[in-house]
Amino acid sequence: MTDTLQEEPLLIAEGLSKSYGRQLGCRDVSFELYEGEAMAVVGESGSGKTTLLNLLSTQIAPTAGRVLYRMRDGVTRDLAALGEAECRLLARTDWGFVHQDPAMGLRMGVSAGANVGERLMAVGWRHYGRIRGSATNWLHRVEIDPARIDDMPVTYSGGMRQRLQVARNLVTQPRLMLMDEPTGGLDVSVQARLLDLLRGLTADLELSVVLVTHDLAVARLLSHRIMVMRDGEVIEAGLTDQVLDDPQEPYTQLLVASILPP
Amino acid sequence: MNAPVYNFAYLDEQTKRMIRRAILKAVAIPGYQVPFASREMPMPYGWGTGGVQVTASILGPDDVLKVIDQGSDDTTNAVSIRNFFIKTAGVRTTTSTGDATVIQTRHRIPEAALGEHQILVFQVPIPEPLRFLEPRETETRRMHALADYGLMHVKLYEDIARHGHIATTYAYPVKVDGRYVMDPSPTPKFDNPKMSNCAALQLFGAGREKRVYAIPPHTGVESLDFEDHPFERYRLDGTCAFCGANDSFLDEVITDDRGGRMFVCSDTDYCETRRSQSGAAETRAGASVPR
């Protein structure tokens, strides 16, 4: 991992805060994410993980703080200063977003091939054969039988839907993937297969990943670094193995101790 | 008994001004859907309330009105709307495409080329081409604003994946003047090329959805497609049983319950003009064919 790191971070969060009226979403979150690096954000429900992810993906505006991103041209820019069209283009070329519920990230009414091809068409691909070729290739890479390319996602199992969602995001070769509980709601064997796939793909494509999860085992498998959140604040951060093997904060100790023994 | 008295063309003058302002904006931004305060009309939604309001607001006493429904001058919808304007505006009406200055249409563009002195008014049921792909109006408006039209090709992709070709045969999406994607109302895609560089002004009115949009004269209109699956005009393979035309859009008419059928021009004026040109005897024969 270390040899792929570059001088400049890909994504920088500076003092991000968000409050929903009197309700706190998250407070003063700062971190830097480098290319090829995977960071997990863990914590219990309501700890501000999803708020943080939505702030990073510009789906909601921060109350304070800012998000900086190094664009493909190498210039680091403040996302709040980008126009909406630029943000959208960024979100579907350079970023991926994997939702916990695949129905949120997929178009359930159109075929798997069109789901994968949508981003390509959105950036101007106008050749049916090439779009379909690319979709076939990606289905193959996420271990979906390409013969099912014309089937609707509603006919897919939960694990297949999640893998389809990953393919749909990766087709434009993004540099940053944001994942919100990608393995939530899947049974254990399907989880293992998806994790294996994600680990392989993120390494092959040198993706930067921000992974939100409540499952410490998932964090240990996929991430290099970890941030523990509680009540909207980061209470502990560090290398994944270090934090999970030697937690300093009482709450982190509680989380680690709560893992069911295998 | 007092005969009912209407303001010229039914709508009051303030309403007509409001609609004209919407039309001016629509002409200024080709293909963009302009909201307007659609009025209740004395007809049900889906019968052309949008088209009627547009026609009413552009009609002048010297105009000659033609109304067609599926290309025909004598179907219920066409006859009713024509009578409506005879009664409320007292304008002259015609069935001849060449003589008309305003043509209100449902589902067709006349076969004969239109001129600069003419305005074509379309009745539109669903103005939003993205509607069946994205149900949220807030989102579709944003997509139009950002020219974010990848989704439109997803629909065409689905067609090819399922049927092997683009199976959309009507309401085929177009891009107007290289910017806005527009639903050409449920006209057959056969008519799409006629919209491009048309000499006449084309206005679209959707009464229930409260939208007006326009294609100004001589504006480029491009049907969306893929490089390896280009747009194709579709026409039934046959000739008109009345006039013998092999270039017009055809209706298939079932003539009995033993599988008998014939093809006739959908544009009745085009068909009649051709028949009258080819001789009086044939015209009589054509007129005696049961409809």
Interface residues (C-beta under 8 A of the other chain):
Chain A: E84 A85 R88 R107 V110 S111 G113 A114 G117 E118 R119 M121 A122 V123 R126 H127 Y128 G129 I131 R132 I149 D150
Chain B: L133 R142 L146 A147 D148 Y149 G150 L151 H153 V154 K155 Y157 E158 I160 A161 R162 D225 F226 E227 D228 H229
